[in-house]
Amino acid sequence: MSIVDRAAVNVALVYPMCGPAGIFGPTCEMCARLAAEEVNEAGGVLGRELRLWPVDGGAPPERVAAEVEALVHMGAVDGVTGWHISSVRQALAPRIAHLVPYVYTALYEGGERTEGVFMTSETPADQLFPAMRLLARERSVRRWYVVGNDYVWPRRTARQARRYAVGCGGRVVGETYLPLGTHDYRDVLRRVEQTGADAVVMLLVGSDAVRFNRAFARSNLDARCLRLSTLMDENMLLASGARATAGLYSTAGFFAGLVTRENLDFHGRYARRFGVEAPPLGSLGESCYEGVRLLAALIGRAGTLDVRAIGASAESVSYEGPRGRLWMRDRHLRQRIYLAEADALDFTVVAELTS
């Protein structure tokens, strides 16, 4: 506490430093640092320097929530942002959201209504449904199998996927939920094969998805069964290996390969700041850039750190970032969503989706 500068706006950056999501943690940190530096170069927040306080969001949810709550109650941080799984958000939001603004950057299952919580990323209605609809139309997918980790985001997303599948003229033929940190996928792959699924909806986090991709390819299921993930970035693609990415699709609001002015500028700033050998950019890390930018914009628009005032003025917030022009509606950052197909170790965007 002796090193906390109370003349600055201090923000807890909660991102995964360990566990399955730790694979993209370094990109989360670097993107958030870049955003903070750019905010400060533009004059800071309320005329004060914005400083990040790293917290390991890969730890057990109650431990993360207790650590951040302590920082808030001690006055060490004035806001919270970062990528972490929904179980962490559910533990954290009731403890701190009424005290400080909390910008949650992970794609999630939807439905968050806690006062003081603002979301930057995708929800199933805008992300998963249009992707399933497009694959049903273009690739004749009718039989879907859901494989996810066993916690709130995969289970609630799967509940919506069942409805989406019917709306696309098909159905979900099976579901399997596995603990975070699973290594053995033989049983679930046998079930996928036995059901004759045309595609797997992957709701797996980080290195779990990487191991699933490798096992999927070894089983030769990739020769006849597609995969659609709503949580698959370039770091995970690289870790999976080129032989494990055939027939793999991802849907997100950001891909490193998007050829837009905003994205190309972002790549240039990232490379100049961290070097060409920095961890690859991807939607999950880039979301932390958006989290810092959005938090600064919300506070700046309100002209105060008061949570209620920030919430009252949130609908008027908009700005331009790597994802293009973004704006707030119903405490969610609205943006374009894309479907991309893996091409060895890169993603090629094949469509812009409409919900």
C-alpha beads as a LAMMPS data file, in Angstrom:
LAMMPS data file: protein, C-alpha beads

355 atoms
354 bonds

1 atom types
1 bond types

-500.0 500.0 xlo xhi
-500.0 500.0 ylo yhi
-500.0 500.0 zlo zhi

Masses

1 110.0

Atoms # bond

1 1 1 0.000 0.000 0.000
2 1 1 2.906 2.362 0.564
3 1 1 3.553 2.465 -3.192
4 1 1 -0.019 3.372 -4.199
5 1 1 -0.099 6.823 -5.796
6 1 1 -3.460 8.242 -4.775
7 1 1 -2.991 11.127 -7.188
8 1 1 -3.364 8.630 -10.040
9 1 1 -6.432 6.688 -11.211
10 1 1 -5.481 3.147 -10.231
11 1 1 -7.170 0.249 -12.040
12 1 1 -7.066 -3.434 -11.129
13 1 1 -6.227 -5.365 -14.297
14 1 1 -7.601 -8.860 -13.672
15 1 1 -6.246 -11.263 -16.296
16 1 1 -5.117 -14.919 -16.307
17 1 1 -1.517 -15.492 -15.271
18 1 1 -2.025 -19.243 -14.720
19 1 1 -4.450 -22.033 -15.570
20 1 1 -5.925 -22.878 -18.998
21 1 1 -6.440 -19.212 -19.917
22 1 1 -2.861 -18.324 -19.028
23 1 1 -1.890 -19.087 -22.629
24 1 1 -3.163 -15.669 -23.736
25 1 1 -2.436 -13.823 -20.480
26 1 1 0.731 -12.103 -21.787
27 1 1 -1.196 -10.614 -24.712
28 1 1 -3.890 -9.406 -22.306
29 1 1 -1.268 -7.623 -20.228
30 1 1 0.522 -6.019 -23.181
31 1 1 -2.671 -4.800 -24.833
32 1 1 -3.863 -3.269 -21.554
33 1 1 -0.480 -1.592 -21.018
34 1 1 -0.569 -0.149 -24.530
35 1 1 -4.056 1.256 -23.927
36 1 1 -3.031 2.796 -20.600
37 1 1 0.005 4.456 -22.173
38 1 1 -2.112 5.881 -24.985
39 1 1 -4.715 7.182 -22.527
40 1 1 -1.964 8.882 -20.523
41 1 1 -0.379 10.380 -23.632
42 1 1 -3.784 11.925 -24.412
43 1 1 -4.020 13.555 -20.978
44 1 1 -4.966 10.708 -18.669
45 1 1 -8.281 10.252 -16.853
46 1 1 -9.793 13.354 -15.226
47 1 1 -6.369 14.926 -15.698
48 1 1 -4.695 12.149 -13.701
49 1 1 -2.371 9.357 -14.763
50 1 1 -4.018 5.964 -15.271
51 1 1 -2.066 3.142 -13.623
52 1 1 -2.682 -0.618 -13.805
53 1 1 -2.553 -2.948 -10.800
54 1 1 -2.172 -6.574 -12.065
55 1 1 -4.237 -9.303 -10.388
56 1 1 -4.102 -12.995 -11.346
57 1 1 -7.546 -13.750 -12.744
58 1 1 -6.578 -17.386 -13.337
59 1 1 -6.728 -18.172 -9.601
60 1 1 -9.885 -19.689 -8.008
61 1 1 -12.838 -17.281 -8.311
62 1 1 -13.322 -16.650 -4.586
63 1 1 -9.621 -15.901 -4.151
64 1 1 -9.643 -13.423 -7.040
65 1 1 -12.790 -11.742 -5.741
66 1 1 -11.386 -11.442 -2.213
67 1 1 -8.144 -9.886 -3.475
68 1 1 -9.868 -7.313 -5.673
69 1 1 -12.452 -6.516 -2.987
70 1 1 -9.630 -5.831 -0.528
71 1 1 -7.947 -3.473 -2.990
72 1 1 -11.205 -1.600 -3.489
73 1 1 -12.010 -1.290 0.213
74 1 1 -8.479 -0.085 0.983
75 1 1 -8.830 2.598 -1.658
76 1 1 -5.962 1.149 -3.667
77 1 1 -7.934 0.953 -6.920
78 1 1 -10.592 3.194 -8.477
79 1 1 -11.811 0.747 -11.132
80 1 1 -11.526 -2.829 -12.389
81 1 1 -11.149 -4.325 -15.852
82 1 1 -9.722 -7.378 -17.578
83 1 1 -10.364 -10.787 -19.127
84 1 1 -11.362 -13.595 -16.749
85 1 1 -13.904 -16.395 -16.878
86 1 1 -17.545 -15.864 -15.924
87 1 1 -17.160 -17.703 -12.627
88 1 1 -14.709 -14.995 -11.541
89 1 1 -17.045 -12.242 -12.715
90 1 1 -19.959 -13.751 -10.804
91 1 1 -17.887 -13.909 -7.621
92 1 1 -16.449 -10.417 -8.100
93 1 1 -19.321 -8.261 -9.355
94 1 1 -21.548 -8.372 -6.239
95 1 1 -18.595 -7.376 -4.063
96 1 1 -17.303 -4.333 -5.920
97 1 1 -19.534 -3.172 -8.783
98 1 1 -21.550 -0.752 -6.628
99 1 1 -18.308 0.817 -5.372
100 1 1 -16.128 1.231 -8.479
101 1 1 -16.733 0.880 -12.252
102 1 1 -16.044 -2.652 -13.490
103 1 1 -15.421 -3.252 -17.214
104 1 1 -15.569 -6.967 -18.033
105 1 1 -13.804 -7.799 -21.290
106 1 1 -14.407 -11.521 -21.858
107 1 1 -17.008 -12.861 -24.251
108 1 1 -19.674 -14.326 -22.042
109 1 1 -23.080 -16.021 -21.830
110 1 1 -25.066 -12.752 -21.666
111 1 1 -27.519 -11.475 -19.093
112 1 1 -25.227 -9.494 -16.754
113 1 1 -27.279 -6.683 -15.184
114 1 1 -25.316 -5.729 -12.055
115 1 1 -25.119 -1.949 -11.630
116 1 1 -21.634 -0.682 -12.337
117 1 1 -20.653 -3.582 -14.641
118 1 1 -19.960 -2.818 -18.309
119 1 1 -19.140 -5.411 -21.010
120 1 1 -16.840 -4.991 -24.010
121 1 1 -17.167 -8.361 -25.731
122 1 1 -19.452 -10.724 -27.562
123 1 1 -22.594 -12.558 -26.427
124 1 1 -24.168 -15.670 -28.012
125 1 1 -27.036 -13.875 -29.757
126 1 1 -24.630 -11.701 -31.772
127 1 1 -21.770 -14.182 -32.025
128 1 1 -22.813 -17.843 -31.899
129 1 1 -26.284 -17.752 -33.465
130 1 1 -25.329 -16.029 -36.749
131 1 1 -22.231 -18.233 -37.055
132 1 1 -24.304 -21.415 -36.620
133 1 1 -26.838 -20.085 -39.110
134 1 1 -24.162 -19.387 -41.710
135 1 1 -22.505 -22.805 -41.311
136 1 1 -25.893 -24.510 -41.513
137 1 1 -26.583 -22.711 -44.779
138 1 1 -23.144 -22.876 -46.388
139 1 1 -21.770 -26.153 -45.001
140 1 1 -25.053 -28.066 -44.479
141 1 1 -24.470 -28.516 -40.750
142 1 1 -27.536 -30.060 -39.095
143 1 1 -26.209 -32.153 -36.209
144 1 1 -24.313 -30.209 -33.543
145 1 1 -22.379 -31.565 -30.563
146 1 1 -21.419 -29.251 -27.673
147 1 1 -18.115 -29.746 -25.828
148 1 1 -17.421 -27.293 -23.023
149 1 1 -15.739 -26.754 -19.701
150 1 1 -17.979 -27.336 -16.714
151 1 1 -18.956 -23.880 -15.469
152 1 1 -21.481 -21.149 -16.119
153 1 1 -20.351 -19.788 -19.525
154 1 1 -20.363 -23.107 -21.450
155 1 1 -23.529 -24.424 -19.824
156 1 1 -25.601 -21.276 -20.349
157 1 1 -24.251 -20.797 -23.868
158 1 1 -25.132 -24.412 -24.696
159 1 1 -28.683 -23.792 -23.497
160 1 1 -28.930 -21.087 -26.163
161 1 1 -27.126 -23.228 -28.753
162 1 1 -29.890 -25.840 -28.486
163 1 1 -32.432 -23.209 -29.468
164 1 1 -30.195 -21.807 -32.206
165 1 1 -29.675 -25.259 -33.714
166 1 1 -33.420 -25.762 -34.056
167 1 1 -33.739 -22.295 -35.575
168 1 1 -31.125 -23.321 -38.147
169 1 1 -33.021 -26.463 -39.117
170 1 1 -30.961 -28.867 -37.002
171 1 1 -30.476 -30.006 -33.429
172 1 1 -27.890 -30.580 -30.723
173 1 1 -27.247 -34.332 -30.649
174 1 1 -25.063 -34.419 -27.541
175 1 1 -23.305 -32.396 -24.866
176 1 1 -20.233 -33.031 -22.716
177 1 1 -18.823 -30.812 -19.967
178 1 1 -15.321 -31.304 -18.635
179 1 1 -13.330 -29.809 -15.740
180 1 1 -10.922 -26.985 -16.474
181 1 1 -7.506 -28.515 -17.038
182 1 1 -8.757 -31.677 -18.813
183 1 1 -6.128 -33.600 -20.774
184 1 1 -7.914 -36.776 -21.927
185 1 1 -10.578 -36.326 -24.629
186 1 1 -10.867 -39.893 -25.891
187 1 1 -14.327 -40.555 -24.425
188 1 1 -15.892 -37.359 -25.710
189 1 1 -14.422 -37.863 -29.168
190 1 1 -15.949 -41.342 -29.300
191 1 1 -19.322 -39.831 -28.429
192 1 1 -18.966 -37.183 -31.141
193 1 1 -18.222 -39.897 -33.674
194 1 1 -21.075 -42.147 -32.516
195 1 1 -23.664 -39.372 -32.861
196 1 1 -22.591 -38.601 -36.420
197 1 1 -22.271 -34.902 -35.592
198 1 1 -21.567 -32.535 -38.482
199 1 1 -19.946 -29.944 -36.220
200 1 1 -18.757 -29.426 -32.654
201 1 1 -19.515 -26.211 -30.791
202 1 1 -16.329 -25.754 -28.750
203 1 1 -16.807 -23.932 -25.453
204 1 1 -13.374 -24.719 -24.060
205 1 1 -10.910 -22.295 -22.474
206 1 1 -7.318 -21.717 -23.569
207 1 1 -5.015 -24.724 -23.321
208 1 1 -8.013 -27.051 -22.892
209 1 1 -9.134 -26.074 -26.394
210 1 1 -5.572 -26.515 -27.656
211 1 1 -5.426 -30.101 -26.359
212 1 1 -8.891 -30.803 -27.759
213 1 1 -7.821 -29.559 -31.202
214 1 1 -4.806 -31.866 -31.197
215 1 1 -6.854 -34.870 -30.047
216 1 1 -9.552 -34.075 -32.621
217 1 1 -7.007 -34.153 -35.437
218 1 1 -5.381 -37.368 -34.171
219 1 1 -8.797 -39.057 -34.231
220 1 1 -9.263 -37.983 -37.868
221 1 1 -12.639 -36.459 -37.025
222 1 1 -11.502 -33.279 -38.762
223 1 1 -11.968 -35.097 -42.082
224 1 1 -15.764 -34.981 -41.731
225 1 1 -16.701 -32.837 -38.727
226 1 1 -16.300 -29.066 -38.395
227 1 1 -15.490 -27.155 -35.219
228 1 1 -16.932 -23.779 -34.251
229 1 1 -15.434 -21.913 -31.300
230 1 1 -16.437 -18.618 -29.744
231 1 1 -13.189 -18.553 -27.750
232 1 1 -10.257 -19.228 -30.065
233 1 1 -7.534 -16.669 -30.706
234 1 1 -4.267 -16.688 -32.627
235 1 1 -2.228 -17.733 -29.571
236 1 1 -4.390 -20.841 -29.178
237 1 1 -4.208 -21.515 -32.911
238 1 1 -0.419 -21.350 -32.842
239 1 1 -0.275 -23.701 -29.843
240 1 1 -2.638 -26.168 -31.539
241 1 1 -0.338 -26.541 -34.546
242 1 1 -1.116 -26.417 -38.262
243 1 1 -2.108 -30.113 -38.417
244 1 1 -4.842 -29.584 -35.818
245 1 1 -6.724 -26.646 -37.352
246 1 1 -8.411 -28.019 -40.491
247 1 1 -12.136 -27.310 -40.469
248 1 1 -11.886 -24.998 -37.461
249 1 1 -13.973 -21.826 -37.363
250 1 1 -13.970 -18.992 -34.839
251 1 1 -16.325 -16.077 -34.346
252 1 1 -15.330 -12.804 -32.655
253 1 1 -15.299 -9.040 -32.943
254 1 1 -11.569 -8.947 -33.644
255 1 1 -9.084 -11.035 -35.616
256 1 1 -5.464 -10.141 -36.158
257 1 1 -5.866 -10.659 -39.903
258 1 1 -8.658 -8.122 -40.369
259 1 1 -7.589 -5.712 -43.088
260 1 1 -8.935 -2.430 -41.775
261 1 1 -7.259 0.897 -41.185
262 1 1 -7.926 0.692 -37.453
263 1 1 -6.471 -2.808 -37.137
264 1 1 -3.385 -2.073 -39.212
265 1 1 -2.692 1.019 -37.095
266 1 1 -3.128 -1.061 -33.935
267 1 1 -0.656 -3.676 -35.190
268 1 1 1.876 -0.967 -35.893
269 1 1 1.569 0.589 -32.423
270 1 1 1.739 -2.820 -30.733
271 1 1 4.851 -3.847 -32.682
272 1 1 6.599 -0.539 -32.057
273 1 1 5.926 -0.778 -28.330
274 1 1 6.675 -4.476 -27.691
275 1 1 8.674 -5.642 -30.720
276 1 1 7.926 -8.009 -33.559
277 1 1 8.451 -11.061 -31.332
278 1 1 5.722 -10.070 -28.859
279 1 1 2.896 -12.585 -28.259
280 1 1 0.463 -12.627 -31.190
281 1 1 -2.492 -10.304 -31.141
282 1 1 -5.900 -11.930 -30.846
283 1 1 -9.447 -11.136 -29.767
284 1 1 -8.936 -12.200 -26.145
285 1 1 -5.873 -10.062 -25.492
286 1 1 -7.196 -7.167 -27.558
287 1 1 -10.330 -7.145 -25.406
288 1 1 -8.155 -5.858 -22.537
289 1 1 -7.130 -2.922 -24.719
290 1 1 -10.834 -2.195 -25.169
291 1 1 -11.407 -2.612 -21.420
292 1 1 -8.910 0.090 -20.496
293 1 1 -10.095 2.395 -23.290
294 1 1 -13.748 1.943 -22.361
295 1 1 -13.132 2.483 -18.648
296 1 1 -11.271 5.715 -19.398
297 1 1 -14.033 6.848 -21.763
298 1 1 -16.789 6.086 -19.238
299 1 1 -15.056 8.002 -16.446
300 1 1 -14.176 10.860 -18.769
301 1 1 -17.742 11.193 -20.044
302 1 1 -19.160 11.207 -16.496
303 1 1 -16.444 13.560 -15.227
304 1 1 -16.289 11.588 -11.999
305 1 1 -15.412 8.189 -10.510
306 1 1 -18.917 7.835 -9.051
307 1 1 -20.440 4.574 -10.284
308 1 1 -24.008 5.844 -10.561
309 1 1 -22.976 8.903 -12.544
310 1 1 -20.891 6.715 -14.848
311 1 1 -23.848 4.414 -15.426
312 1 1 -26.169 7.331 -16.122
313 1 1 -23.968 8.705 -18.904
314 1 1 -22.745 5.379 -20.335
315 1 1 -25.184 5.320 -23.281
316 1 1 -23.547 8.427 -24.755
317 1 1 -20.056 6.856 -24.840
318 1 1 -18.507 5.916 -28.183
319 1 1 -14.984 5.817 -29.533
320 1 1 -12.871 4.370 -32.330
321 1 1 -10.528 1.460 -31.564
322 1 1 -8.925 -1.534 -33.286
323 1 1 -12.432 -2.979 -33.778
324 1 1 -13.629 0.177 -35.528
325 1 1 -16.334 2.510 -34.246
326 1 1 -17.747 1.220 -30.947
327 1 1 -20.694 2.465 -28.906
328 1 1 -22.483 1.568 -25.680
329 1 1 -25.992 0.191 -25.529
330 1 1 -27.532 -1.467 -22.484
331 1 1 -24.060 -1.444 -20.843
332 1 1 -22.614 -3.569 -23.664
333 1 1 -20.091 -2.315 -26.215
334 1 1 -21.637 -2.791 -29.662
335 1 1 -19.394 -3.844 -32.536
336 1 1 -19.087 -5.787 -35.758
337 1 1 -18.803 -9.586 -35.399
338 1 1 -16.969 -11.848 -37.863
339 1 1 -16.648 -15.512 -38.754
340 1 1 -13.124 -16.698 -39.575
341 1 1 -11.741 -20.015 -40.783
342 1 1 -8.376 -21.324 -39.622
343 1 1 -5.785 -21.533 -42.372
344 1 1 -2.929 -23.460 -40.742
345 1 1 -1.723 -20.950 -38.115
346 1 1 -3.756 -17.905 -39.178
347 1 1 -7.405 -16.951 -39.353
348 1 1 -9.026 -15.835 -42.590
349 1 1 -12.171 -13.791 -42.096
350 1 1 -14.881 -15.253 -44.316
351 1 1 -17.926 -13.182 -43.345
352 1 1 -19.237 -10.306 -41.295
353 1 1 -22.166 -11.658 -39.291
354 1 1 -25.563 -10.102 -38.625
355 1 1 -27.600 -11.051 -35.565

Bonds

1 1 1 2
2 1 2 3
3 1 3 4
4 1 4 5
5 1 5 6
6 1 6 7
7 1 7 8
8 1 8 9
9 1 9 10
10 1 10 11
11 1 11 12
12 1 12 13
13 1 13 14
14 1 14 15
15 1 15 16
16 1 16 17
17 1 17 18
18 1 18 19
19 1 19 20
20 1 20 21
21 1 21 22
22 1 22 23
23 1 23 24
24 1 24 25
25 1 25 26
26 1 26 27
27 1 27 28
28 1 28 29
29 1 29 30
30 1 30 31
31 1 31 32
32 1 32 33
33 1 33 34
34 1 34 35
35 1 35 36
36 1 36 37
37 1 37 38
38 1 38 39
39 1 39 40
40 1 40 41
41 1 41 42
42 1 42 43
43 1 43 44
44 1 44 45
45 1 45 46
46 1 46 47
47 1 47 48
48 1 48 49
49 1 49 50
50 1 50 51
51 1 51 52
52 1 52 53
53 1 53 54
54 1 54 55
55 1 55 56
56 1 56 57
57 1 57 58
58 1 58 59
59 1 59 60
60 1 60 61
61 1 61 62
62 1 62 63
63 1 63 64
64 1 64 65
65 1 65 66
66 1 66 67
67 1 67 68
68 1 68 69
69 1 69 70
70 1 70 71
71 1 71 72
72 1 72 73
73 1 73 74
74 1 74 75
75 1 75 76
76 1 76 77
77 1 77 78
78 1 78 79
79 1 79 80
80 1 80 81
81 1 81 82
82 1 82 83
83 1 83 84
84 1 84 85
85 1 85 86
86 1 86 87
87 1 87 88
88 1 88 89
89 1 89 90
90 1 90 91
91 1 91 92
92 1 92 93
93 1 93 94
94 1 94 95
95 1 95 96
96 1 96 97
97 1 97 98
98 1 98 99
99 1 99 100
100 1 100 101
101 1 101 102
102 1 102 103
103 1 103 104
104 1 104 105
105 1 105 106
106 1 106 107
107 1 107 108
108 1 108 109
109 1 109 110
110 1 110 111
111 1 111 112
112 1 112 113
113 1 113 114
114 1 114 115
115 1 115 116
116 1 116 117
117 1 117 118
118 1 118 119
119 1 119 120
120 1 120 121
121 1 121 122
122 1 122 123
123 1 123 124
124 1 124 125
125 1 125 126
126 1 126 127
127 1 127 128
128 1 128 129
129 1 129 130
130 1 130 131
131 1 131 132
132 1 132 133
133 1 133 134
134 1 134 135
135 1 135 136
136 1 136 137
137 1 137 138
138 1 138 139
139 1 139 140
140 1 140 141
141 1 141 142
142 1 142 143
143 1 143 144
144 1 144 145
145 1 145 146
146 1 146 147
147 1 147 148
148 1 148 149
149 1 149 150
150 1 150 151
151 1 151 152
152 1 152 153
153 1 153 154
154 1 154 155
155 1 155 156
156 1 156 157
157 1 157 158
158 1 158 159
159 1 159 160
160 1 160 161
161 1 161 162
162 1 162 163
163 1 163 164
164 1 164 165
165 1 165 166
166 1 166 167
167 1 167 168
168 1 168 169
169 1 169 170
170 1 170 171
171 1 171 172
172 1 172 173
173 1 173 174
174 1 174 175
175 1 175 176
176 1 176 177
177 1 177 178
178 1 178 179
179 1 179 180
180 1 180 181
181 1 181 182
182 1 182 183
183 1 183 184
184 1 184 185
185 1 185 186
186 1 186 187
187 1 187 188
188 1 188 189
189 1 189 190
190 1 190 191
191 1 191 192
192 1 192 193
193 1 193 194
194 1 194 195
195 1 195 196
196 1 196 197
197 1 197 198
198 1 198 199
199 1 199 200
200 1 200 201
201 1 201 202
202 1 202 203
203 1 203 204
204 1 204 205
205 1 205 206
206 1 206 207
207 1 207 208
208 1 208 209
209 1 209 210
210 1 210 211
211 1 211 212
212 1 212 213
213 1 213 214
214 1 214 215
215 1 215 216
216 1 216 217
217 1 217 218
218 1 218 219
219 1 219 220
220 1 220 221
221 1 221 222
222 1 222 223
223 1 223 224
224 1 224 225
225 1 225 226
226 1 226 227
227 1 227 228
228 1 228 229
229 1 229 230
230 1 230 231
231 1 231 232
232 1 232 233
233 1 233 234
234 1 234 235
235 1 235 236
236 1 236 237
237 1 237 238
238 1 238 239
239 1 239 240
240 1 240 241
241 1 241 242
242 1 242 243
243 1 243 244
244 1 244 245
245 1 245 246
246 1 246 247
247 1 247 248
248 1 248 249
249 1 249 250
250 1 250 251
251 1 251 252
252 1 252 253
253 1 253 254
254 1 254 255
255 1 255 256
256 1 256 257
257 1 257 258
258 1 258 259
259 1 259 260
260 1 260 261
261 1 261 262
262 1 262 263
263 1 263 264
264 1 264 265
265 1 265 266
266 1 266 267
267 1 267 268
268 1 268 269
269 1 269 270
270 1 270 271
271 1 271 272
272 1 272 273
273 1 273 274
274 1 274 275
275 1 275 276
276 1 276 277
277 1 277 278
278 1 278 279
279 1 279 280
280 1 280 281
281 1 281 282
282 1 282 283
283 1 283 284
284 1 284 285
285 1 285 286
286 1 286 287
287 1 287 288
288 1 288 289
289 1 289 290
290 1 290 291
291 1 291 292
292 1 292 293
293 1 293 294
294 1 294 295
295 1 295 296
296 1 296 297
297 1 297 298
298 1 298 299
299 1 299 300
300 1 300 301
301 1 301 302
302 1 302 303
303 1 303 304
304 1 304 305
305 1 305 306
306 1 306 307
307 1 307 308
308 1 308 309
309 1 309 310
310 1 310 311
311 1 311 312
312 1 312 313
313 1 313 314
314 1 314 315
315 1 315 316
316 1 316 317
317 1 317 318
318 1 318 319
319 1 319 320
320 1 320 321
321 1 321 322
322 1 322 323
323 1 323 324
324 1 324 325
325 1 325 326
326 1 326 327
327 1 327 328
328 1 328 329
329 1 329 330
330 1 330 331
331 1 331 332
332 1 332 333
333 1 333 334
334 1 334 335
335 1 335 336
336 1 336 337
337 1 337 338
338 1 338 339
339 1 339 340
340 1 340 341
341 1 341 342
342 1 342 343
343 1 343 344
344 1 344 345
345 1 345 346
346 1 346 347
347 1 347 348
348 1 348 349
349 1 349 350
350 1 350 351
351 1 351 352
352 1 352 353
353 1 353 354
354 1 354 355
